Amino acid sequence: MQNDMHILNTVAPMSAPNGSAVALGYFDGVHLGHRRVLGAAVDCAQRRGLTAAAFTFSLPGSNNLKGGRILSNEQKHSRVAALGIQEYMEPPFEEFRSLSPEGFVQKLLVECFNAKEVFCGDNFTFGARAAGNVDTLRQLCAPRGIAVNIVEMAQYGGKTVSSTRIRAALEEGRIEDANAMLGAPYAIDWPVCHGKGIGTSKLGRPTINQNYPADALEPCCGVYLTRIYLDGRWWPSATGIGRRPTVDTDDAPVTCETYVPGYSGSVYGTQPLLEFHKYLCPVRRFDTIKELADLIADAAQKSIDYFAAQENV
């Protein structure tokens, strides 16, 4: 259950009067591997009466060091908080990137977190130019009385779960694989913006437009079975990502449009949560607007049937 996680966006002392158990990592997708590291810190904190904490960092939107964002910051924070983390530090990378490995341990783990135990994967690196690894971490933490715990990597399909694999799955339309590795459905909560009104004026099926920011990873273009959280409940929906070859020019921007059968409220200016559950088909050009409208109606019905079946499992 989500707690009131305290988020600090700069390097500064955290509230950890009895010391903390700190999870270390970028946590960009909060995937199964990240969940193991974060969960291990939470378990330790509860067992030892410590504060459950996490240290990560933010990158500017133009930085592609880690690839396109898998989740919005709000989604990332919500998923981490739901695991039980109480204190969460996320400074800009530039703020601490010049620290030596020893400076990282002393300034961050000792002075900011009052760390008693730290948790990370075996590929964790830290310090200027990633000079420190898990062996360095152990050597620097031992004299300071900090226990270092290396958490075993999560596996899926016989290989280690990673954000790189999740990005590839999303880009290839393998949404079920991505969701399995994330440990929760891939979701967006981008702001609803005004589209061209084609859904309403020409198709008779108004859509919710949530277009992707430039720094976010765009999944494979196509039609998806989705569900969207509106007015306090989940609604089955159908979402199309891509250019609309039937109604758009070839150089039109990629859009993300969701049709919610039975819903008629106004959502402009809000940020509803949209979950992707199944890839249905590619986007293609139709000869008539009616054929496109029929595809949207068919996808929406498939979504209704899909989620009805899920409830009955």
C-alpha positions in Angstrom: 0.0 0.0 0.0 1.3 3.4 -1.0 2.7 5.6 1.9 3.5 9.3 2.1 6.9 9.1 0.6 9.1 12.2 1.2 10.8 13.2 -2.0 13.9 15.4 -1.9 15.2 16.8 -5.3 18.6 17.8 -4.0 21.5 16.4 -2.0 20.7 17.1 1.6 20.3 15.3 4.9 17.3 13.0 5.1 15.2 12.2 8.2 16.5 8.9 9.4 17.0 9.3 13.2 17.8 5.5 13.7 19.6 5.2 10.5 18.4 4.0 7.1 18.4 1.0 4.8 19.1 2.5 1.3 18.2 1.1 -2.1 20.6 2.4 -4.8 19.8 2.6 -8.5 18.3 4.5 -11.4 14.9 2.7 -11.1 13.7 4.1 -14.4 11.1 1.4 -15.0 10.6 0.2 -11.4 10.9 -3.2 -13.0 11.1 -6.6 -11.3 14.9 -6.2 -10.6 14.4 -2.7 -9.2 11.5 -4.0 -7.1 13.8 -6.6 -5.5 16.3 -4.0 -4.5 13.7 -1.6 -3.2 11.8 -4.4 -1.5 14.9 -5.7 0.2 15.6 -2.3 1.7 12.0 -2.0 2.9 12.2 -5.4 4.5 15.4 -4.7 6.3 14.2 -1.3 7.5 11.0 -2.9 9.0 13.1 -5.7 10.6 15.7 -3.4 12.1 13.6 -0.3 12.9 15.3 1.8 10.3 14.0 4.3 7.7 13.4 2.7 4.3 15.1 5.0 1.8 16.2 5.1 -1.9 18.8 7.1 -3.7 18.4 7.7 -7.4 18.9 10.7 -9.8 17.2 12.7 -12.6 18.5 13.4 -16.0 17.7 16.4 -18.2 15.1 15.7 -20.9 17.8 16.1 -23.6 20.0 13.4 -22.0 19.8 10.0 -23.6 22.3 8.3 -21.3 19.6 5.8 -20.2 17.3 5.9 -23.2 13.8 7.3 -23.4 11.8 7.5 -20.2 9.7 4.4 -19.6 7.5 6.0 -16.9 6.7 9.6 -16.1 8.2 10.9 -12.9 4.8 10.8 -11.2 4.4 7.1 -12.2 7.9 6.3 -11.1 7.3 7.9 -7.7 3.9 6.3 -7.2 5.3 2.8 -7.9 8.3 3.3 -5.6 6.1 4.7 -2.8 3.7 1.7 -3.1 6.7 -0.6 -2.2 7.1 1.1 1.1 10.0 3.6 0.6 9.7 6.5 3.0 12.6 8.8 2.1 13.5 9.2 -1.6 16.4 11.4 -2.8 16.4 12.2 -6.6 18.9 15.1 -7.3 20.0 16.1 -10.8 22.9 13.9 -12.0 25.0 17.0 -12.4 24.7 17.8 -8.7 26.8 14.8 -7.6 28.5 13.4 -10.7 31.9 14.8 -9.8 32.0 13.0 -6.4 34.7 10.4 -6.1 33.6 6.9 -4.9 34.8 7.8 -1.4 33.0 11.2 -1.6 29.8 9.4 -2.7 29.9 7.1 0.3 30.8 9.8 2.9 28.6 12.7 1.7 25.6 10.7 0.5 25.4 7.5 2.4 26.9 8.7 5.7 26.0 12.4 6.0 22.7 12.5 4.1 21.2 9.0 4.8 22.8 7.9 8.1 22.9 4.6 6.3 23.3 1.3 8.2 22.6 -1.0 5.2 22.6 -0.4 1.5 21.1 -2.5 -1.3 22.0 -2.7 -5.0 22.3 -5.0 -8.0 25.7 -6.6 -8.9 26.1 -4.2 -11.8 25.8 -1.0 -9.7 28.5 1.6 -10.4 29.0 5.0 -8.7 31.4 7.9 -8.4 32.9 10.2 -11.0 33.2 8.3 -14.4 31.5 5.3 -12.7 34.9 4.5 -11.0 33.3 2.5 -8.2 31.6 -0.9 -8.4 30.1 -3.2 -5.8 33.6 -4.3 -4.6 34.6 -0.7 -4.1 31.3 -0.1 -2.3 32.0 -2.9 0.2 35.6 -1.6 0.8 34.4 1.9 1.5 31.3 1.0 3.6 33.0 -1.6 5.9 35.0 0.9 8.0 32.0 3.1 8.3 29.9 0.3 9.7 27.5 0.1 6.7 26.5 -3.4 5.5 26.4 -3.9 1.7 23.8 -6.2 0.3 24.0 -7.3 -3.3 20.5 -8.3 -4.5 20.2 -11.1 -7.1 19.0 -9.9 -10.5 15.5 -10.8 -11.5 15.1 -13.2 -14.5 12.5 -13.3 -17.3 12.6 -15.8 -20.2 15.9 -17.1 -18.9 17.6 -13.7 -19.1 18.2 -10.8 -16.7 15.4 -8.3 -16.5 16.7 -4.8 -17.6 15.3 -1.5 -18.7 17.0 -2.1 -22.1 15.0 -5.3 -22.6 11.8 -3.5 -21.6 12.4 -0.7 -24.0 13.0 -3.2 -26.8 9.8 -5.1 -25.9 7.8 -1.9 -26.0 9.3 -0.8 -29.3 8.5 -4.1 -30.8 4.9 -4.3 -29.6 5.6 -7.1 -27.1 3.5 -5.5 -24.5 2.9 -8.7 -22.5 6.6 -9.2 -22.2 7.2 -5.6 -21.1 4.4 -5.9 -18.5 5.8 -9.1 -17.1 9.3 -7.6 -16.7 7.8 -4.3 -15.2 5.8 -6.3 -12.7 2.8 -4.0 -13.5 1.2 -2.8 -16.7 3.0 -0.3 -18.7 1.2 3.0 -18.2 1.2 6.6 -19.2 -0.3 9.7 -17.5 0.6 12.4 -20.0 -1.7 15.5 -20.0 -4.8 15.3 -22.2 -4.5 17.7 -25.1 -6.8 18.9 -27.9 -6.5 16.9 -31.1 -7.9 17.7 -34.5 -11.5 16.7 -33.5 -11.5 14.0 -36.3 -12.7 11.3 -33.9 -15.8 13.4 -33.1 -16.5 15.1 -36.4 -15.7 12.3 -38.9 -15.7 9.1 -36.9 -18.4 9.7 -34.4 -16.1 8.4 -31.8 -14.4 11.1 -29.6 -10.9 10.2 -28.5 -8.7 11.2 -25.6 -5.3 12.6 -26.9 -2.3 12.0 -24.7 0.7 12.7 -26.9 4.2 11.6 -25.9 6.8 14.1 -24.7 10.0 14.2 -26.7 12.1 12.5 -24.0 9.7 9.6 -23.4 10.0 6.2 -25.0 7.3 5.7 -27.7 6.0 2.2 -27.9 5.5 0.4 -31.2 2.9 2.1 -33.4 -0.4 0.2 -33.5 -3.7 -0.4 -31.8 -3.7 -1.6 -28.2 -6.3 -2.9 -25.8 -6.0 -0.5 -22.9 -7.9 0.6 -19.8 -8.1 4.2 -18.5 -8.9 5.5 -15.0 -11.6 8.2 -15.2 -14.0 9.5 -12.7 -12.9 7.1 -10.0 -13.1 3.9 -12.0 -11.4 1.9 -14.8 -12.9 1.9 -18.3 -12.0 -0.6 -21.0 -10.6 1.4 -24.0 -8.8 1.1 -27.3 -5.7 3.2 -28.0 -4.0 4.0 -31.3 -0.4 5.1 -31.4 1.1 6.5 -34.7 0.3 8.6 -37.6 -3.2 8.2 -38.9 -2.6 7.2 -42.6 -6.4 7.4 -43.4 -6.9 11.0 -42.3 -3.3 12.4 -41.9 -0.5 13.5 -44.2 2.7 11.4 -44.3 4.6 14.0 -42.2 2.0 14.3 -39.5 3.2 13.9 -35.9 2.7 10.6 -34.0 -0.4 10.8 -31.8 -1.7 8.7 -29.0 -5.5 8.5 -29.0 -7.8 6.5 -26.8 -11.5 5.7 -27.5 -13.5 5.0 -24.3 -16.8 3.4 -25.2 -19.7 4.7 -23.1 -17.7 7.6 -21.6 -18.8 11.2 -22.4 -17.1 13.4 -19.8 -14.6 16.2 -20.5 -11.0 15.3 -19.5 -9.0 18.2 -21.0 -6.3 19.5 -18.7 -6.2 16.3 -16.6 -3.7 13.4 -16.6 -5.6 10.2 -16.5 -3.7 6.9 -16.0 -3.8 4.7 -19.2 -2.6 1.1 -18.9 -1.6 -0.9 -22.0 -2.5 -4.6 -21.8 -2.4 -6.1 -25.3 -1.1 -5.2 -28.8 -4.0 -5.8 -31.3 -2.8 -4.8 -34.8 -0.6 -2.3 -36.8 -1.9 1.0 -37.9 -2.8 1.0 -41.6 -4.4 3.1 -44.3 -8.1 2.4 -44.9 -10.0 3.2 -48.1 -12.8 4.9 -46.3 -13.5 6.7 -43.0 -16.1 4.1 -42.2 -13.5 1.3 -42.3 -11.4 3.2 -39.8 -14.5 3.8 -37.6 -15.3 0.1 -37.7 -11.8 -0.8 -36.6 -12.1 1.5 -33.6 -15.4 0.0 -32.7 -14.1 -3.5 -33.1 -11.0 -2.8 -30.9 -13.2 -1.2 -28.3 -15.4 -4.3 -28.1 -12.4 -6.5 -27.9 -11.2 -4.4 -25.0 -14.5 -4.8 -23.2 -14.5 -8.5 -23.7 -10.8 -8.8 -22.7 -11.3 -7.1 -19.3 -14.6 -8.9 -18.7 -12.7 -12.1 -19.1 -10.0 -10.9 -16.7 -12.6 -10.2 -14.0 -14.0 -13.8 -14.4 -10.6 -15.5 -14.1 
